[in-house]
């Protein structure tokens, strides 16, 4: 994963708008999404996933585009196999996302996730973060039960 600058032209104005955003190479993006590199390249060529081109003409996938496809990565395959992916808990509201930030202070930790382009934050114990070995960029599941959000490492 690399930090790069993407340049976009504002719609219809012809003015240049520069924003700093994390960009992934196609191989990195394919690995995060759990698809093959050739599959991701086909998505790029068919316009299913938007990319930014570098000065050398290489594709880079914006973090926001990867976030849109993360929840779909868990939906592939036979239904029986997908059900095995669910953790053995009673909660059915499990959302797959990527850890964007972890702030630990004392006994507590704030874990921020990106799920389908949305941000969700959970407050859990610092011990839980250490036990699950949570790190920025990992794919995790947020288990939502009533007003509480629990984090599961997948």
Residue frames as a rotation matrix with the C-alpha (Angstrom) as fourth column:
UNK 1
0.594 0.804 0.000 0.00
0.804 -0.594 0.000 0.00
0.000 0.000 -1.000 0.00
UNK 2
-0.563 -0.821 0.094 1.44
0.825 -0.565 0.004 3.36
0.050 0.080 0.996 -0.88
UNK 3
0.264 0.564 -0.783 0.49
0.537 -0.760 -0.366 6.95
-0.801 -0.324 -0.503 -0.14
UNK 4
-0.675 -0.448 0.587 0.23
0.731 -0.297 0.614 8.90
-0.101 0.843 0.528 -3.40
UNK 5
-0.484 0.517 -0.706 -1.50
-0.200 -0.851 -0.487 11.96
-0.852 -0.095 0.515 -4.73
UNK 6
-0.344 0.484 0.805 -4.37
0.890 0.441 0.115 11.59
-0.299 0.756 -0.583 -7.17
UNK 7
-0.850 0.072 -0.522 -5.33
-0.174 -0.973 0.149 14.44
-0.497 0.217 0.840 -9.45
UNK 8
-0.237 0.850 0.471 -8.89
0.897 0.378 -0.231 14.85
-0.374 0.368 -0.851 -10.59
UNK 9
-0.933 0.084 0.350 -10.52
0.100 -0.875 0.474 17.48
0.346 0.477 0.808 -12.74
UNK 10
-0.641 0.758 -0.120 -13.56
-0.062 -0.207 -0.976 19.03
-0.765 -0.619 0.180 -11.14
UNK 11
-0.262 0.615 0.743 -16.65
0.830 0.537 -0.152 18.08
-0.493 0.577 -0.651 -13.09
UNK 12
0.457 0.575 0.678 -17.17
0.884 -0.378 -0.276 20.45
0.098 0.726 -0.681 -15.99
UNK 13
0.905 -0.061 -0.422 -15.06
0.082 -0.946 0.313 23.29
-0.418 -0.318 -0.851 -14.60
UNK 14
0.699 -0.703 0.133 -11.68
0.264 0.080 -0.961 22.33
0.665 0.707 0.241 -16.02
UNK 15
0.357 -0.590 0.724 -10.03
-0.837 -0.546 -0.032 23.26
0.414 -0.595 -0.689 -12.73
UNK 16
-0.125 -0.513 -0.849 -7.61
-0.010 0.856 -0.516 20.88
0.992 -0.056 -0.112 -11.10
UNK 17
0.615 0.331 0.716 -8.47
-0.735 -0.089 0.672 19.55
0.286 -0.940 0.188 -7.65
UNK 18
-0.269 -0.781 -0.564 -5.70
-0.308 0.625 -0.718 17.65
0.913 -0.019 -0.408 -5.81
UNK 19
0.625 0.434 0.649 -6.46
-0.755 0.126 0.643 15.34
0.197 -0.892 0.406 -2.93
UNK 20
-0.561 -0.827 0.040 -4.29
-0.785 0.516 -0.342 12.98
0.262 -0.224 -0.939 -0.96
UNK 21
0.580 0.779 0.239 -5.67
-0.807 0.589 0.039 9.45
-0.110 -0.215 0.970 -0.89
UNK 22
-0.238 -0.652 0.720 -4.27
-0.468 0.727 0.503 5.96
-0.851 -0.217 -0.478 -0.39
UNK 23
0.443 0.294 -0.847 -3.81
-0.894 0.210 -0.395 4.09
0.061 0.933 0.356 -3.65
UNK 24
0.241 -0.298 0.924 -3.25
-0.260 0.897 0.357 0.37
-0.935 -0.326 0.139 -4.11
UNK 25
-0.706 -0.420 -0.570 -1.53
-0.687 0.209 0.697 -1.40
-0.174 0.883 -0.436 -6.98
UNK 26
0.163 0.821 -0.547 -3.83
-0.854 0.396 0.339 -3.86
0.495 0.412 0.765 -8.77
UNK 27
-0.253 -0.316 -0.915 -2.03
0.093 0.933 -0.348 -6.79
0.963 -0.173 -0.206 -7.11
UNK 28
-0.994 -0.108 0.003 -2.46
0.015 -0.173 -0.985 -5.25
0.107 -0.979 0.174 -3.65
UNK 29
-0.413 0.910 0.033 -6.12
-0.906 -0.408 -0.111 -4.49
-0.088 -0.076 0.993 -4.34
UNK 30
0.114 0.423 -0.899 -6.75
-0.538 0.787 0.302 -8.04
0.835 0.450 0.317 -5.58
UNK 31
-0.627 -0.430 -0.649 -5.18
0.282 0.652 -0.704 -9.45
0.726 -0.625 -0.288 -2.43
UNK 32
-0.930 0.319 0.181 -7.28
-0.327 -0.495 -0.805 -7.22
-0.168 -0.808 0.564 -0.14
UNK 33
-0.127 0.962 -0.240 -10.48
-0.990 -0.136 -0.022 -8.13
-0.054 0.235 0.970 -2.01
UNK 34
-0.242 -0.027 0.970 -9.68
-0.337 0.940 -0.058 -11.85
-0.910 -0.341 -0.236 -2.16
UNK 35
0.889 0.455 0.056 -9.86
-0.088 0.289 -0.953 -12.07
-0.450 0.842 0.297 -5.96
UNK 36
0.244 -0.826 0.508 -7.24
0.851 0.433 0.296 -13.02
-0.465 0.360 0.809 -8.51
UNK 37
-0.439 -0.527 -0.728 -5.10
0.083 -0.830 0.551 -10.42
-0.895 0.182 0.408 -10.22
UNK 38
-0.952 0.103 0.290 -6.57
0.294 0.035 0.955 -11.27
0.088 0.994 -0.063 -13.68
UNK 39
-0.042 0.993 -0.112 -10.10
0.986 0.059 0.157 -10.85
0.163 -0.104 -0.981 -12.27
UNK 40
0.205 0.075 -0.976 -9.27
0.527 -0.848 0.046 -7.42
-0.825 -0.524 -0.213 -10.90
UNK 41
-0.801 -0.534 -0.271 -7.69
0.037 -0.495 0.868 -6.39
-0.597 0.686 0.416 -14.22
UNK 42
-0.662 0.641 0.390 -10.90
0.659 0.250 0.709 -7.42
0.357 0.726 -0.588 -16.01
UNK 43
0.274 0.753 -0.598 -12.93
0.923 -0.380 -0.055 -5.34
-0.269 -0.537 -0.799 -13.54
UNK 44
-0.233 -0.458 -0.858 -10.68
0.191 -0.887 0.421 -2.38
-0.954 -0.066 0.294 -14.36
UNK 45
-0.972 -0.221 0.080 -11.00
0.106 -0.106 0.989 -2.84
-0.210 0.969 0.126 -18.14
UNK 46
-0.417 0.894 0.163 -14.79
0.776 0.257 0.577 -3.27
0.474 0.367 -0.801 -17.92
UNK 47
-0.503 0.168 0.848 -15.16
-0.222 -0.973 0.062 -0.20
0.836 -0.157 0.526 -15.71
UNK 48
0.412 0.673 -0.614 -16.52
0.421 0.457 0.784 -2.17
0.808 -0.581 -0.095 -12.76
UNK 49
0.527 -0.348 -0.776 -13.87
0.751 -0.236 0.616 -0.61
-0.397 -0.907 0.137 -10.52
UNK 50
0.947 -0.133 0.292 -12.52
0.040 -0.856 -0.516 2.90
0.319 0.500 -0.805 -11.05
UNK 51
0.341 -0.902 -0.265 -8.76
0.908 0.243 0.342 3.52
-0.244 -0.357 0.902 -11.08
UNK 52
0.833 -0.288 -0.472 -6.32
-0.311 -0.950 0.032 6.40
-0.458 0.120 -0.881 -11.30
UNK 53
0.767 -0.611 0.198 -3.44
0.565 0.494 -0.661 6.20
0.306 0.619 0.723 -13.76
UNK 54
0.372 -0.751 -0.545 0.09
0.448 -0.369 0.814 7.13
-0.813 -0.547 0.200 -12.75
UNK 55
0.353 -0.339 -0.872 2.33
-0.669 -0.743 0.018 9.29
-0.654 0.577 -0.489 -14.94
UNK 56
-0.721 -0.692 -0.038 3.77
-0.558 0.547 0.624 6.03
-0.411 0.471 -0.781 -16.33
UNK 57
-0.293 0.705 -0.646 0.28
-0.807 0.180 0.563 4.77
0.513 0.686 0.516 -17.28
UNK 58
-0.827 -0.031 -0.561 -0.06
0.200 0.916 -0.347 2.22
0.525 -0.400 -0.752 -14.46
UNK 59
0.190 0.974 0.123 -3.40
-0.019 -0.122 0.992 1.67
0.982 -0.191 -0.005 -12.74
UNK 60
-0.957 -0.287 -0.045 -3.81
0.041 0.020 -0.999 2.48
0.287 -0.958 -0.007 -9.05
UNK 61
-0.096 0.966 -0.242 -6.99
0.544 0.255 0.799 1.62
0.833 -0.054 -0.550 -7.16
UNK 62
-0.403 0.000 0.915 -8.23
-0.548 -0.801 -0.241 4.26
0.733 -0.598 0.323 -4.68
UNK 63
-1.000 -0.028 0.011 -8.98
-0.024 0.500 -0.865 3.07
0.019 -0.865 -0.501 -1.17
UNK 64
-0.408 0.912 -0.040 -12.60
-0.695 -0.339 -0.635 4.18
-0.592 -0.231 0.772 -1.55
UNK 65
0.072 0.408 -0.910 -13.11
-0.911 0.399 0.107 1.81
0.406 0.821 0.400 -4.51
UNK 66
-0.705 -0.372 -0.603 -11.74
-0.113 0.899 -0.423 -1.14
0.700 -0.230 -0.676 -2.51
UNK 67
-0.900 0.381 0.211 -14.08
-0.248 -0.049 -0.968 -0.30
-0.359 -0.923 0.138 0.37
UNK 68
-0.106 0.914 -0.391 -17.09
-0.978 -0.168 -0.126 -0.56
-0.181 0.369 0.912 -1.99
UNK 69
0.188 0.127 -0.974 -16.20
-0.618 0.786 -0.017 -4.17
0.763 0.605 0.226 -2.85
UNK 70
-0.756 -0.590 0.282 -15.10
-0.582 0.410 -0.702 -5.50
0.298 -0.696 -0.654 0.57
UNK 71
-0.235 0.732 0.639 -18.56
-0.726 0.306 -0.617 -6.61
-0.647 -0.609 0.459 1.66
UNK 72
0.645 0.493 -0.584 -18.96
-0.764 0.436 -0.476 -8.52
0.019 0.753 0.658 -1.63
UNK 73
-0.310 -0.860 -0.406 -15.76
-0.776 0.476 -0.414 -10.51
0.549 0.186 -0.815 -1.08
UNK 74
-0.810 0.028 0.585 -17.52
-0.448 0.613 -0.650 -12.52
-0.377 -0.789 -0.484 1.66
UNK 75
0.136 0.990 0.040 -20.57
-0.647 0.119 -0.753 -13.23
-0.750 0.077 0.657 -0.54
UNK 76
-0.018 -0.197 -0.980 -18.86
-0.954 0.296 -0.042 -15.43
0.299 0.934 -0.193 -3.14
UNK 77
-0.905 -0.395 -0.155 -19.12
-0.362 0.910 -0.204 -19.21
0.221 -0.128 -0.967 -3.30
UNK 78
-0.363 0.754 -0.548 -21.72
0.321 0.653 0.685 -21.79
0.875 0.073 -0.479 -2.33
UNK 79
0.331 0.599 0.729 -24.24
-0.488 -0.552 0.676 -20.82
0.807 -0.580 0.109 0.36
UNK 80
0.916 0.015 -0.400 -23.12
0.286 0.674 0.681 -23.66
0.280 -0.738 0.614 2.66
UNK 81
-0.034 -0.996 -0.079 -19.52
0.915 0.000 -0.403 -22.45
0.401 -0.086 0.912 2.43
UNK 82
-0.301 -0.028 0.953 -20.57
-0.031 -0.999 -0.039 -18.84
0.953 -0.041 0.300 3.08
UNK 83
0.740 0.629 0.238 -22.43
-0.281 -0.033 0.959 -19.89
0.611 -0.777 0.152 6.23
UNK 84
0.586 -0.608 -0.535 -19.23
0.784 0.594 0.183 -21.51
0.206 -0.527 0.825 7.51
UNK 85
-0.349 -0.735 0.582 -17.57
0.533 -0.666 -0.522 -18.10
0.771 0.128 0.624 7.22
UNK 86
0.379 0.530 0.759 -19.94
-0.379 -0.659 0.650 -16.72
0.844 -0.534 -0.048 9.84
UNK 87
-0.735 -0.615 0.285 -18.55
-0.473 0.163 -0.866 -16.86
0.486 -0.772 -0.411 13.32
UNK 88
-0.370 0.593 -0.715 -20.32
0.552 0.760 0.343 -19.19
0.747 -0.268 -0.609 15.72
UNK 89
-0.935 0.186 -0.301 -22.31
0.140 -0.587 -0.798 -16.45
-0.325 -0.788 0.523 17.43
UNK 90
-0.179 0.969 0.168 -25.99
0.818 0.242 -0.522 -15.61
-0.546 0.044 -0.836 17.47
UNK 91
0.064 0.193 -0.979 -25.61
-0.146 -0.969 -0.200 -12.13
-0.987 0.156 -0.034 15.93
UNK 92
0.322 0.143 0.936 -26.48
0.813 0.464 -0.350 -12.00
-0.485 0.874 0.033 12.23
UNK 93
0.997 0.069 0.040 -25.50
0.079 -0.881 -0.467 -8.41
0.003 0.469 -0.883 11.55
UNK 94
0.252 -0.967 0.027 -21.89
0.477 0.148 0.866 -8.98
-0.842 -0.206 0.499 10.54
UNK 95
0.990 0.047 -0.134 -20.34
-0.077 -0.614 -0.786 -6.38
-0.119 0.788 -0.604 8.27
UNK 96
0.373 -0.901 0.220 -16.99
0.892 0.414 0.181 -6.99
-0.254 0.129 0.959 6.59
UNK 97
0.988 -0.075 0.135 -14.64
-0.033 -0.957 -0.287 -4.01
0.151 0.279 -0.948 6.48
UNK 98
0.199 -0.980 -0.010 -11.08
0.631 0.136 -0.764 -2.78
0.750 0.146 0.645 6.77
UNK 99
0.470 -0.140 -0.872 -9.38
0.799 -0.353 0.487 -1.33
-0.376 -0.925 -0.054 9.85
UNK 100
0.534 -0.243 0.810 -8.54
0.468 -0.713 -0.522 2.31
0.704 0.658 -0.267 9.08
UNK 101
-0.132 -0.576 0.807 -7.32
-0.488 -0.671 -0.558 3.46
0.863 -0.468 -0.193 12.50
UNK 102
0.443 0.191 -0.876 -6.54
0.645 0.610 0.460 2.09
0.622 -0.769 0.147 15.96
UNK 103
-0.093 -0.425 0.900 -6.06
-0.450 -0.788 -0.419 4.44
0.888 -0.445 -0.118 18.93
UNK 104
0.314 0.111 -0.943 -5.09
0.640 0.709 0.297 2.79
0.702 -0.696 0.152 22.20
UNK 105
-0.304 -0.381 0.873 -4.96
-0.453 -0.749 -0.484 4.66
0.838 -0.542 0.055 25.49
UNK 106
-0.422 0.074 0.904 -4.79
-0.891 0.150 -0.428 2.92
-0.167 -0.986 0.003 28.84
UNK 107
-0.585 0.257 0.769 -7.29
-0.079 0.926 -0.370 0.07
-0.807 -0.277 -0.522 29.07
UNK 108
0.441 0.886 0.145 -9.41
0.182 0.070 -0.981 1.09
-0.879 0.459 -0.131 26.07
UNK 109
-0.778 -0.610 0.154 -8.94
0.266 -0.097 0.959 1.22
-0.570 0.787 0.237 22.29
UNK 110
0.276 0.801 -0.531 -10.87
-0.369 -0.422 -0.828 2.98
-0.888 0.425 0.179 19.54
UNK 111
-0.635 -0.419 0.649 -11.01
0.363 0.580 0.730 0.93
-0.682 0.699 -0.216 16.34
UNK 112
0.051 0.618 -0.784 -12.26
-0.599 -0.609 -0.520 2.62
-0.799 0.496 0.339 13.17
UNK 113
-0.398 -0.086 0.914 -13.43
0.494 0.819 0.292 0.58
-0.773 0.567 -0.283 10.18
UNK 114
-0.518 0.302 -0.800 -14.31
-0.769 -0.574 0.281 1.37
-0.375 0.761 0.530 6.60
UNK 115
-0.568 0.448 0.691 -17.30
0.373 0.888 -0.269 -0.68
-0.734 0.105 -0.671 5.46
UNK 116
0.026 0.604 0.797 -18.72
0.992 0.080 -0.093 -0.09
-0.120 0.793 -0.597 1.99
UNK 117
-0.317 -0.231 0.920 -17.40
0.510 -0.859 -0.040 3.47
0.800 0.457 0.390 1.93
UNK 118
0.670 0.568 0.477 -18.89
-0.162 -0.515 0.841 4.19
0.724 -0.642 -0.253 5.38
UNK 119
-0.534 -0.831 0.152 -16.96
-0.290 0.012 -0.957 4.65
0.794 -0.555 -0.248 8.62
UNK 120
0.725 0.669 -0.163 -17.83
-0.071 0.308 0.949 2.80
0.685 -0.676 0.271 11.80
UNK 121
-0.337 -0.838 0.429 -16.05
-0.555 -0.191 -0.810 3.06
0.761 -0.510 -0.401 15.16
UNK 122
0.660 0.467 -0.589 -15.99
0.182 0.661 0.728 0.62
0.729 -0.588 0.351 18.05
UNK 123
0.055 -0.601 0.798 -14.60
-0.906 -0.366 -0.213 1.09
0.420 -0.711 -0.564 21.56
UNK 124
0.782 0.090 -0.617 -13.09
0.068 0.972 0.227 -2.16
0.620 -0.219 0.753 22.82
UNK 125
0.858 -0.513 0.010 -10.45
-0.039 -0.045 0.998 -3.08
-0.512 -0.857 -0.059 25.39
UNK 126
0.325 -0.848 -0.419 -6.79
-0.945 -0.302 -0.122 -2.62
-0.023 0.435 -0.900 24.57
UNK 127
-0.380 -0.420 0.824 -6.30
-0.481 0.851 0.211 -6.28
-0.790 -0.316 -0.525 25.56
UNK 128
0.503 0.645 0.575 -8.76
0.218 0.549 -0.807 -7.33
-0.836 0.531 0.136 22.82
UNK 129
0.845 -0.260 -0.467 -6.77
-0.532 -0.479 -0.698 -5.37
-0.042 0.838 -0.544 20.23
UNK 130
-0.162 -0.979 0.120 -3.55
-0.973 0.179 0.149 -7.09
-0.167 -0.093 -0.982 21.37
UNK 131
-0.221 0.124 0.967 -5.12
-0.228 0.958 -0.175 -10.59
-0.948 -0.259 -0.183 21.56
UNK 132
0.727 0.553 0.406 -6.58
0.284 0.297 -0.912 -10.30
-0.625 0.779 0.059 18.04
UNK 133
-0.347 -0.935 0.069 -3.35
0.585 -0.158 0.795 -8.67
-0.733 0.316 0.602 16.83
UNK 134
0.681 0.680 0.272 -5.42
0.660 -0.410 -0.629 -6.03
-0.317 0.608 -0.728 15.07
UNK 135
-0.496 -0.825 -0.270 -3.47
0.513 -0.529 0.676 -3.83
-0.701 0.197 0.685 12.69
UNK 136
0.072 0.441 -0.895 -4.34
-0.465 -0.779 -0.421 -0.99
-0.882 0.446 0.149 10.37
UNK 137
-0.372 -0.160 -0.915 -5.32
-0.928 0.047 0.369 -2.33
-0.016 0.986 -0.166 6.93
UNK 138
-0.977 0.010 0.214 -6.59
-0.015 0.994 -0.113 -5.74
-0.214 -0.113 -0.970 8.10
UNK 139
-0.388 0.900 -0.198 -9.94
-0.419 0.019 0.908 -7.09
0.821 0.435 0.370 6.99
UNK 140
-0.990 0.131 0.049 -12.28
0.000 0.349 -0.937 -7.64
-0.140 -0.928 -0.345 9.94
UNK 141
-0.304 0.952 0.026 -15.96
0.514 0.141 0.846 -8.20
0.802 0.271 -0.533 10.66
UNK 142
-0.856 0.200 0.476 -18.02
-0.479 -0.655 -0.585 -5.82
0.195 -0.729 0.657 12.78
UNK 143
-0.567 0.693 -0.446 -20.68
0.663 0.705 0.253 -7.70
0.490 -0.152 -0.859 14.71
UNK 144
-0.757 0.363 0.543 -23.53
-0.442 -0.897 -0.017 -5.36
0.481 -0.253 0.840 15.46
UNK 145
-0.395 0.635 -0.664 -25.81
0.755 0.636 0.160 -6.33
0.524 -0.438 -0.731 18.30
UNK 146
0.546 0.705 -0.453 -28.30
0.835 -0.505 0.221 -3.69
-0.073 -0.498 -0.864 19.39
UNK 147
0.985 -0.160 0.058 -26.29
-0.155 -0.985 -0.076 -0.59
0.070 0.066 -0.995 20.34
UNK 148
0.388 -0.893 0.229 -22.94
-0.328 0.098 0.939 -2.38
-0.861 -0.440 -0.255 20.67
UNK 149
0.809 -0.268 -0.524 -20.38
-0.483 0.204 -0.851 -3.04
0.335 0.942 0.036 17.94
UNK 150
0.553 -0.651 0.520 -17.89
-0.175 0.520 0.836 -5.86
-0.815 -0.553 0.174 18.49
UNK 151
0.307 -0.555 -0.773 -14.84
-0.952 -0.162 -0.261 -6.51
0.019 0.816 -0.578 16.30
UNK 152
0.736 -0.101 0.669 -13.94
-0.007 0.988 0.157 -10.01
-0.677 -0.120 0.726 15.02
UNK 153
-0.208 -0.840 -0.502 -10.62
-0.780 -0.167 0.603 -10.69
-0.591 0.517 -0.620 13.34
UNK 154
0.807 0.516 0.288 -11.16
-0.220 0.715 -0.663 -12.76
-0.548 0.471 0.691 10.18
